[in-house]
Amino acid sequence: MSASNTTLTITGGEALARMLQAHQVGPIFGMGGFQLLPFYEACRALGLKHHLINDERCGTFAADAWARVSNRPGVVDATLGPGATNLVTGLVESLNAGIPLVAITGDANREHAWKNMTQEARQVEILRPAAKDLIRVEHTKRIPELVRRAFAIATSGRPGPVVLDVPEDVCHGEHDFAADEIWADPGTLMAQARRTRPDPVEVERAAALLARARRPVLLVGGGIHVSGAHDALLALAEAQNIPVAHTMSGKGAIACTHRLSLGVFGRYSRIANDFIAQADLLVVVGCKLGEIATKRFSLMPAGVPVVHIEIVPEEIGRTTRADVALAADARLALADLLMALPRGALPEERAEFAGAVAPRMAAWRVGAADRLESNETPINVGRLINELNIAMAADDILVADGGFAGHWGGLLFDTKAAGRHFIADRGFASIGYGAPGAMGAQMAAGPKRRVVGLTGDGGFNMTIGEIETARRVGANYVLCVFNNGASGYVKALQHAVYGPGNYQSSDLGETDYAAAARAFGCHGVRVEDPGKLGAAIREGLANTGTPTILDVIVTRDPARMLPGVDNRTLRVEKGDRPV
């Protein structure tokens, strides 16, 4: 590199690294190749926190979880071909969940492209539909401009992943950059730094509906976290005495222990679905009202007006008719709605409706005690979640894998404060998120906040190598492995549809994951006695020197692997899914 007061003669790879530095990025996860070597060298020289991962998909999951905790764009990189294509599942998770991400992919040298270059593929075509946008960098000199563009797209509107595809010759090539080209727009350093207000006319219409509603309910999705709208939501709910139900992604919209919290709604529900059935107005906030949230589009009561607050206008009315559409940032829309409401007494029935929430929730807890306090062996997963409820502090974070880990956590875990204290990969619901997601979340949370991950044995089998990464980078989380010797989710479905004993390709070999963890240099504890769960969890939370893997031997009964309150009598129609 040569430099003067006005120019920097540097490679494209160094320009990439300097631009990431200007954007104040956190940890970068990647597995390099020749195409991005100058970028890696620049990361070393500049002191950027770049970490080798063992699988590119896991790197994307880790970056995704880091972004959810920080609300800043996560960063991942991959070499061409298999490195790039391994990103797809993670990118789609971030795309569907609205998580800001920048992914840098190396690509073939353009001078020799399409001449059977090693590992070359049509990766641009493969990656484009998996991302919010894909930017192909054709000239080294345009790297600063296009990196700024990537961050702007990743953090605007509904956030999402942006791929920067960088050919080998662009990365290795040199250019004389003006020193003042290396800068970042401060409005793109985190999600929702720029916000849009709703149409005042529509706000007044929504306020008129809400003012006369006797039994309104707030239905809140993951957009509440992206927007950071927790205070605005609580202010509206408390001022207007409105019960709040959330999706799995929206858990933590308000504390699960709040008097107005209905818990999760949709396919699994504590009491929320019953309150929705009684509602005379539904205010939907940052929620796409997809399959799980609506029990495969059967939950929303006919004839009940809907006010839908959503940052992406085209999502409004996609699955459910909206009577009033507020296309805007959730925080601003909720604040404007509260301001537009008349002051004074609320409709008389509102107090009775909202007042029923706490006693109904208490009754639900009594009814769920057989699972939450179960002494059965193998261990009931409900007991595990309850022990986590007891042991985890209000500021701690639970990260749940896809499959039934997410559903058990979504139904039974209690957040004790508003905020993103529960993370589930509901964008794509892929298994394999638990271990790398817990790693990324712990790195974002810092050592004073504890992160606990939930994963099944199947999901852990896919990603066990990343506990080596976690140990190496000092992400000393606690990971609970649901060890049921099966692809439990599939086995439970086969049981429900085809009856007992009719299982195919759903059993796993028995594995001692605690011993495997110790072989990786982590702390491993095998738990078979429900009475020892609490102590094991506390031991893991106290261990900040290495990751802790709790190998929890849970129920082998397929009839009891799903977490729904009525899962023992679950009826499944062919072609349907009880999730």
N, C-alpha and C positions, 0 to 999 in steps of 0.2 A: 504493500500500500504506500502510496505517496500522497502527501497532503500539503496544501497551502492554506492561506487565509480564506480562500474562496472555493477551492475544489478538493474533492476526495477521489483519488483514483483507486477504486476498489472493485472487487468481484461482485457479481450479482448476489452470491451467497452472503457476503458481508453486508451488502445493502439490505437484504432480507433481515439479517440479524439486528442491524442497527435500527431498522424500522420497528421490529418487535420491541427492542429496548425503549424506543421512543414511546411506544404504546403501553409501557409499564406492565408487560405481561408477567404472569406468574410462572409456574413450572411448565416446561415444554416436554411432552412425551413423544418419543420416537425411536425408530430403528433405521439406521442410516444405510446408505448405499453410495456408490460412486457419484451418482447424479447430484447429490446434495452435499458432497464433501466440503466445499468451501463454506457452506452454511454452518456445518458442524465446527469447523475450525474457527469461524468467527464467533460462534457461541462460546467456545473455550476462551478465546482471547478477550472477549468482552465480559466474561463472567456471568453469562446468562445461565439460569438454572435449567439445563437440559438433562433429561433422565432417559437412559436406555430402558425400554420396556421389552417384554418377552413376546408380545403379540400386539399387532397394530389395533385390532378391535378393542383390546383392553386399554390401550393408550387413549383411544377416543372416549371410552367409558370413563376413564379417570379424569380426562379433561372436562367432560360433561358434568361430572359430579363437582369438580372444583368450581366450575362456572355457576352451578346452582347455589353453592354456598356463598360465593363471592359476588355474584351478579356481574362479574367481569368475563370477557371472552376467554374461554379455554383455548389452548393451542396444542396441536398434535402435528407430527410430520411423518412421512413415509416415503420410501423409495418407489421407483416405478414398478409397474406390473403387480405382482402379488402383494407387495407392501401397500400400494394404493387401493387395490380391490379389497384387501382385508379391512379397510376403513368403513365399508359400506354399511354394515349393520349399526355401528355406532353413530354414523352420520344420520341415518334415518331416525334413530332414537332422538337425537338432538333436534332434527328438523320437525318431527311430529310434536315434541314437547316444548318447542320454542326456546331452545337454549343456545346462547351465543357461542360460536366456536369458529376458529380459523384453522383450517387444515392445509398444510403445505405438502404437495406431492412432487417428487422428482419425476421427470419424464425423459423420453429418449432424445438424444442429440438430433436436432432437426436436419442436419446435413445427411444423416444416415437413416432417418426414420422410414419405416415400412420396407426395410431391406432385411427382414428377419433379425432385427436386433434382439439380443438376449433379454428375456422377460418383457418384451414390448407387447402391449395390448391396447385395445381401444378404450383406455381407461377414462378418457374425458367423457366418452359416451356413457360409460358405466356409472361414473360418479355424478354426472350432472343431475339426474333425477333424485339422487340421494341428498342433495344439498339445496339450501335456499338459493344459492348462486354458485357458479363455477367461473373463475376468471383465469383464462389462459394467458400467461405472461410471454409475449412474443419478442420483447426487446428488453435488454438489461436496463436501459435507461428509464424504463417506465415502472420499475419496481417500487419506488417510493409512492408514486401516485396510486398504483393498484393495491398496495398493502393498505393505504388509507381507505380506499374504496371497499376492500374486504371488511375492515372493521366497521365502516359505516353501515354496510348492509347487514352484518352479523348482529348489530345492536339496535337496529331501527325497527319500528312497527312490532310485529311479533318477531323476536330474535330468532336466529337460526344459524346453522353451519354454513360457512363459505369456504370453498376449495380454491386454493391458489396453485395452479398447475404450472410447474417451472421446468422447462426443458434443460437438459444437461448443459448445452452450450450457453444458455442464458444465465445459469447459475455460475458457471466457470468463467464466463466472459467478464472483461473489465470495462468500466465506463468512468469518465470524468464527471462525477456528480458535483453540482454546486452544494456547498456546505449547508445552505439554507433549505435544501430539498428534504433533508432528514428531519421530519417533524410529524407530530400527530395532532389530530383534531381532538381537543379535550372533550367534545360532545359525543365521542364515540368510544370512550374508554370503558364504559359500562353500559349495561342494558337499561333502557328507558331513561337515559339522560335527557333526551328530547321527547316531549310529550304533546299529545293532541287532546284538546278539549272537545266535548260533545256539542252538538247543535243545541243552542239554548231553547229552541222551540220544542225539540224532542225531550229535553230535560223537564220542561214544564208539563208536557203530557205525562211523562213518567211520574212526576211528583203528584199530579192530580189522581192518578190511579192508586198510588201508594197512600195518599192522604185518606182515602175513603176505604181502603182495604181493612178488613177485620182480622184476617188470618194470613198475612203475608209470610213468605219464607224466602230467605236468601240462599241461592245455590251457587257455590263458589268452587272454581277450578284452579289449576296451577298458575293461571295468569295473575292471580293475586300476589304470588311471590315474585314473579318477574317484575311486576309494577311496583312492588314494595308498598302495597296498598293496605297493609294490616291495620294501621291506625285509622285510616279513613273508613274502612269496613266496620271496625269496632265502634267508631263514633256514630255511624248510621244505625247499626244494630241496637246499640244501647239507647240512643235518643228516641228511636221509633219502636223499641221493644219487639224486634224481629228475630225469630230463631234463625240460626245459620247451619246449613248442611254443606258438606264438602265432598269432593271427589277424593280419590287416593292421592292424586297430585296436589290437591288443594288442602290436604291435612295441614293444620297449623295456621289456617286463615284466621281463626281465633283459637285460643287454648281449648283443647278438648274438655278441660275441666270447667270451662265457663258455663254459667247458668243458661246461656242461650245456645250452647253447642248441641246440635242434633247428631253429631258424628257423621260418618260416611253415608252417602246415599248411592242408590243404584243397585247393581247386581248383588252386592252385600250391603246390609243396612243394620244398624242398631235399632233406632226408632225413627230415622229420618223419613223413610218411605211412607210411613203411616201419616206423618205430619204433611208431607207433600200431597197425599190423597185428600187431606182436609183443607188445603190452602185455597184461598180465593185470589191470590196474586203470587206469581213467582218472579223474583228478580235474580237473573242469572248473571254472574260476574266472572269473566275470564275463563269460561268453560265452553268447550265445543259441543257439549251434549252428545257425545258419541255413544257407542254400543254399551260399554260398561256402565257409564253414568246413568243411562236410561233403561237398563235391563233390556237390552236389545230393542230399544225404541218403544217400550210398552209402559214406561213409568209416568210420563207427563200426562196429567189429567186433562181430559177433553173439556174445552170451553173455559178453562182458566187462563186469564190474560198473562202474558209473559213480557217482561222488560228484559232485554238482552244487552248487556254491556260487553263489548268485545273489540279488541284493537284491530282485528282484520274484518272489514265490513262484509266480505263475501262469505264468512262463516255464519253470519246471522241469517237465520231461516233455513240453514242447510239441512237440519234434521228435525227442527221444531219451529212452528210458526211463531214469530215474534210480533207482538202488538205494538211495541215501541222499541226502536233500535237506537242504541247509543254507541256509535262507532267512535271509540275514544280510548285513551289510557284509563285503566280501571281506577287509579288513585284520584285523578282529576274528575272523572265521571261521578264517583261516589261522593266526593266533596261537593260538587255542583248540585247533585241530587239532594243532599242534606240541606244545603243553603236554600233550595227552591221550595222546600216543604214548609207549610204554615206552622207557626208556633202555637202552642196551646194543647188542649186535651186530646188524647188519642182516642180512636173508637173504643167503646167499652169492652168489646169482645177480645181486643188485642191483648189485654192483660191476662185474661183467663187462658188464652191460647199459648202465650209465651210462658206463663206461669206453670203450665203442665210439663214443660221440657225437663226440668230438674227431677221431679218425682218419677217421670217415665224413664229417665236415664238411670236413676237409682234402681228402679224395678228391673230394668234390663241387666244391670250388673248382678243383681241377685240371681236372675235366670241364667246368667253366663258363668256363675260361680263353679259349676261342675267342670268347666274347662279351665277357668282362670286359676282355680285352686286345686286342680286335680292331682292326686297322688298316684295315679296309675303308672305302670311301666309296661312297655316303653313309654317315654314321656309324652304327654299331651302338649302339642305346640302352644295351646292357649296358656298353659302354665309357664312356659318359657317367656312368652310375651308379657305376661303379668309380672314375672320376676324382673324383666327389663323395665317395666313401668315403675317398679319399686326402687330399683338400683340407680337408674339414670337420672342425672340432674336436669333441671329445666332447660339449660343451654346446650345439652348434649344433642347429638344427631343420630338418628337411626336410618341406615341405608338398606333398602330391601331389594333383593333380586327379583327378576320376573318369576312367573309361575306362582305357586301358592305362597312363597315367602312374602311377596308383595301383598297378597290378599289377607294373609294372617296378620301382617303388620298393619295394613290399612284398616282392618276392622277392629283390632284389639289394642293397638298401641295408642297411648294417650300422650299428646303433646301438652306440656305444662305451661307453655307460653306461646304467644303468636310468633310466627316466623317459620322459616324452612327448617324444621327440626325432624322432618320425615321426608326421605327421598326414595321414590320408587320409579323404576324405569318404565313408566306407563306410555311413553311415546311410541315404543315399538314392542314393549313387554318381552324383550329377549331375555332368556336366562343367560347367566354369565356376567351380569352387571355387578353382583354383590361385592366380590373381592376387589376388583379395580375401582368400583364406585366408592367403596369405603376408603380406599387409599387416597383418591382424589379429594374426597370430602375432608379427610383428616388433614391433608396438606393445606387446604383452604382454611379450616377451622383453627389450626394452630394447636400447640401442645396443651393449652389450658382448657380446651373443650374436648370432650371425648366423643369418639365416633364408634358406633357399633354397627356391623354389617350382618345381614341375614342372607344366607344362600342355601340352596339345597345341595345334596351330594352330587347330583348331576351337573348343576351349574358350577360347583367347585371343581369337579373333574375337568371342566373346560378351561379353567383359569388359574389352577393351583400355582402355576409358575410365577404369577404376579405377587405372591407373598414374598418371594425372593426380592422383587422390585421394592415392595413396601419396606422390608427390612433394610435394604440398601439405602433408601432415601429417608428413612426415619419416620415413616408414616405408621405409627404404632397403634393401630386401631385394634378393636376386638371383633372377631368374626365368628358368628354362630353358624355352624354347619348343621342343617337339618338332615341327619343321617337316618334315612329310612330304607336304605338298600334298594332304592327304586327310582325310576323317573316318576315320582309320586303323583304329579299332576296328571300324567297320561294314565297311570294305573287307576287313579280315582275315577277318571272319565270312563275307562273300560268297565270298571265295576258298576258304575251307575247306568251305563247303556246296555251292557251285555250280561251283567250279573256276576255273582261271586265265582271266582276261579277262572274266568275267561280273560286271561291276560296274555298279551303278546308284545314282546320286545320292550318291556317296561321294567324289568328287574336288573339291578346292578349287583356286582360282586361286593361282599362285605369288605370294607376298608377302614383301617384305623387312621383317621385323619389327624388325630393328635400326634401320633408317631410320625406321620408324614411331615407335619408342621415342625416338629423338633429336628427332623432331618434337614429342613430348610433353615435352621438356625432361629426359628421362632419358638414361642412358648405354646405348648400344646396341652390341653386338658380334655380328657374324655369324661363325659357326664352321662351316667345311666340311671342315677337315682334322682327323682325330682326334688327330694329334700336337700340335695347338694347343689342345685342350680344357682340359688342366690349367692352362695359363697364363691362359686366358680366365676360368676359374672363380676362380682366385686373384686376378685383376684385379677381378672382381666383388666378391669377399669383402673386398678392400681398399678398395673404393669405398664410403664411408659418407656421401657427400654427396648422392647421388641414388639412386633405384632403378636397378639394372642389368638389362637385358634381354639374355639370350644367345639369339640366333636360331640354333639348332643344326639343321643340315640332316641329318636322319636317314634311315634306309633307306626306300626307296620300294617295296620288295618286299613285297607283302601276305602272302606266306608266312612272313615273318620279322618281322611287326609285333607279334605277341604274345610275351610273355616266357617262357612255359613252357619248361622244359628240352627237352621233346620237341615244340616247336611246329612243327618242320619236317615232322613226320610226324603232326601233329594230325588226328584223325578226329572229325568232328562229325556227330551224328545230327540230322536235321531236327527242329526243335522244341527242341533243346538249345543251350546256349551254353558255349563253352570258356573261361569266366571264373570 
